């Protein structure tokens, strides 16, 4: 993901060429952070303590977004995990639908969190964001405890084999009107491992599976951070 003139050893956050940052506390466990970069605005909603050692990073789809599927899944997970001392950062891309740029955004956010005390991460993405999560997980695998995809595309996930032994959880609705279950199956095949959960009756936004998603994901993420 390096470009001409950039050092291959520079940290991801430094590569954004940040001009300014604004940070506002919305609630005691929720901050709104805006990172003004040379080529766009990176928006973060940061749940939990800034110094949390364990952090979930969430990635939106091709159009961006911070809520995730299933009627605000990312917000609800952020609130539930904050109560357990786990941070969640919802990443609003600088340039949605540009895979390399979005992966750099996630890596830069992990770098920013690391500077505040984060040590381990789980990366989760919906649709196009599944490819972002897989690539970010592969790039950051030394600090990543798990990768989750939701209704993922398979395009852009050719790097899944580089996840190595990083746990992989794939969830997909059997009535997805945009991406078939076979997309998640393909990613699992490339990775060489992974747990695929098919959600009966759920479409691309995983509506109707909200309760199961919140229960399953809260438990799975918490388990990844058990030392």
C-alpha positions in Angstrom: 0.0 0.0 0.0 3.0 2.3 -0.1 3.2 5.1 -2.6 6.1 7.0 -4.2 8.0 9.0 -1.7 6.7 7.1 1.4 8.9 5.1 3.6 8.0 1.4 3.7 8.8 1.5 7.5 6.6 4.4 8.4 3.7 3.7 10.7 0.2 3.5 9.2 -1.2 6.6 10.9 1.8 8.7 9.8 1.1 7.7 6.2 -2.3 9.5 6.3 -0.5 12.9 6.3 -2.8 14.2 9.0 -3.6 17.9 9.0 -5.7 18.1 12.2 -7.7 16.0 14.6 -10.9 16.9 16.5 -12.1 14.7 19.4 -15.4 15.3 21.2 -16.9 13.2 24.0 -20.5 12.4 23.2 -21.2 10.1 26.2 -19.0 8.9 29.0 -18.1 5.8 26.9 -18.4 7.2 23.4 -16.2 9.7 21.6 -16.5 11.2 18.1 -13.1 11.6 16.5 -12.5 13.4 13.1 -9.1 12.9 11.5 -8.5 15.5 8.7 -6.0 13.9 6.2 -4.6 15.3 3.1 -6.9 13.2 0.9 -10.1 12.9 3.0 -11.8 12.8 6.3 -11.5 9.7 8.5 -14.4 9.6 11.0 -14.3 7.4 14.1 -16.8 6.6 16.8 -14.8 5.3 19.7 -16.5 3.2 22.4 -15.0 2.4 25.8 -11.9 3.7 27.5 -9.3 5.2 25.1 -6.6 3.1 26.8 -8.4 -0.2 26.5 -5.8 -3.0 25.7 -8.4 -4.9 23.6 -10.2 -3.2 20.7 -12.8 -4.2 18.1 -12.4 -2.4 14.7 -15.5 -2.3 12.5 -15.6 -1.7 8.8 -18.6 -0.5 6.7 -19.6 -1.5 3.2 -18.8 0.0 -0.2 -20.7 3.1 0.6 -19.0 3.5 4.0 -21.2 4.0 7.1 -20.7 3.5 10.8 -23.8 1.6 11.9 -23.2 -1.7 10.3 -25.9 -4.2 9.3 -28.8 -5.6 11.4 -30.2 -2.3 12.6 -27.1 -0.7 14.1 -25.1 -3.8 15.0 -21.8 -1.9 15.4 -23.3 0.6 17.8 -24.9 -2.1 20.0 -21.7 -4.2 20.1 -19.7 -1.1 21.0 -21.9 -0.4 24.0 -22.0 -4.0 25.1 -18.2 -4.5 24.8 -17.5 -1.2 26.6 -19.3 -2.6 29.6 -16.7 -5.4 29.6 -13.7 -3.0 29.2 -13.3 -3.8 25.5 -13.0 -0.8 23.2 -14.7 -0.6 19.8 -13.8 1.8 17.0 -16.2 2.3 14.2 -14.3 3.4 11.1 -15.7 5.8 8.6 -13.4 5.6 5.5 -11.7 8.5 3.8 -12.5 7.1 0.4 -15.2 4.3 0.5 -15.0 1.5 -2.0 -11.3 1.9 -2.5 -9.9 -1.2 -1.0 -6.2 -0.2 -0.5 -7.2 3.1 1.0 -9.8 1.6 3.3 -7.3 -1.0 4.6 -4.8 1.7 5.3 -7.6 3.5 7.2 -8.1 0.5 9.5 -4.4 0.0 10.0 -4.0 3.6 10.8 -6.8 3.4 13.4 -5.2 0.4 14.9 -1.9 2.3 15.1 -3.7 5.3 16.7 -5.3 3.0 19.3 -2.0 1.3 19.9 -0.5 4.7 20.8 -3.2 5.0 23.5 -2.6 1.5 24.9 -4.3 -1.0 22.6 -2.4 -4.3 22.2 -4.8 -6.7 20.6 -7.5 -6.4 18.0 -10.5 -8.1 16.3 -11.4 -6.7 12.9 -15.0 -7.0 11.6 -16.5 -5.9 8.3 -19.8 -6.1 6.4 -20.0 -6.7 2.6 -17.1 -4.8 1.0 -15.9 -4.3 4.5 -15.4 -8.0 4.8 -12.6 -7.7 2.3 -11.2 -4.7 4.2 -11.3 -6.8 7.4 -9.5 -9.8 5.8 -6.8 -7.6 4.4 -6.4 -5.6 7.6 -6.3 -8.8 9.6 -3.6 -10.2 7.3 -1.5 -7.0 7.5 -1.9 -6.7 11.3 -1.9 -10.4 12.1 0.7 -10.2 14.9 -1.7 -8.1 16.9 -5.0 -9.5 15.6 -6.9 -12.1 17.7 -9.7 -12.6 15.2 -11.4 -11.6 11.9 -15.2 -11.5 11.4 -16.9 -11.1 8.0 -20.6 -10.4 7.6 -22.2 -11.0 4.2 -18.8 -10.7 2.7 -17.8 -10.4 -0.9 -15.0 -12.7 -2.1 -13.4 -10.1 -4.4 -10.3 -8.6 -2.7 -10.1 -11.5 -0.2 -7.3 -13.3 -2.1 -5.0 -12.5 0.8 -7.0 -14.5 3.2 -4.4 -17.3 3.3 -2.1 -14.7 4.9 -4.3 -14.8 8.0 -2.4 -17.9 9.1 -3.8 -19.2 12.3 -5.9 -16.0 13.1 -9.4 -17.2 14.0 -11.9 -16.4 11.2 -15.7 -16.2 11.7 -17.9 -15.8 8.6 -21.7 -15.1 8.9 -24.0 -15.0 5.9 -27.7 -14.9 5.3 -29.1 -17.7 3.0 -31.3 -15.1 1.3 -28.6 -12.6 0.6 -29.9 -10.7 -2.5 -26.5 -9.2 -3.4 -23.8 -11.7 -2.5 -24.4 -15.5 -2.3 -23.3 -17.7 0.6 -20.7 -19.1 -1.8 -18.8 -15.8 -1.4 -18.2 -16.6 2.2 -17.4 -20.2 1.4 -14.8 -19.0 -1.1 -13.1 -16.8 1.5 -13.0 -19.7 4.0 -11.5 -22.0 1.3 -8.8 -19.4 0.5 -8.0 -18.9 4.2 -7.8 -22.7 4.7 -9.9 -22.5 7.9 -12.8 -20.6 9.4 -16.2 -21.1 11.0 -19.1 -20.3 8.6 -22.5 -19.6 10.1 -25.4 -19.5 7.7 -28.3 -17.4 9.0 -31.7 -18.8 7.8 -34.0 -16.2 6.2 -31.5 -13.3 6.4 -30.7 -11.1 3.5 -27.7 -8.9 2.9 -28.4 -6.6 5.8 -29.0 -9.6 8.1 -32.4 -8.3 9.2 -34.2 -10.9 11.3 -31.0 -12.2 12.7 -30.3 -9.3 15.0 -30.6 -11.1 18.4 -28.5 -14.1 17.3 -25.8 -11.8 15.8 -25.5 -9.7 19.0 -25.4 -12.7 21.3 -23.0 -14.7 19.1 -20.6 -11.9 18.3 -20.4 -10.4 21.8 -19.4 -13.8 23.1 -17.0 -14.7 20.3 -15.2 -11.3 20.5 -14.9 -11.5 24.3 -13.4 -15.0 24.0 -10.7 -13.8 21.6 -9.4 -11.5 24.2 -9.1 -14.0 27.0 -5.4 -14.4 27.8 
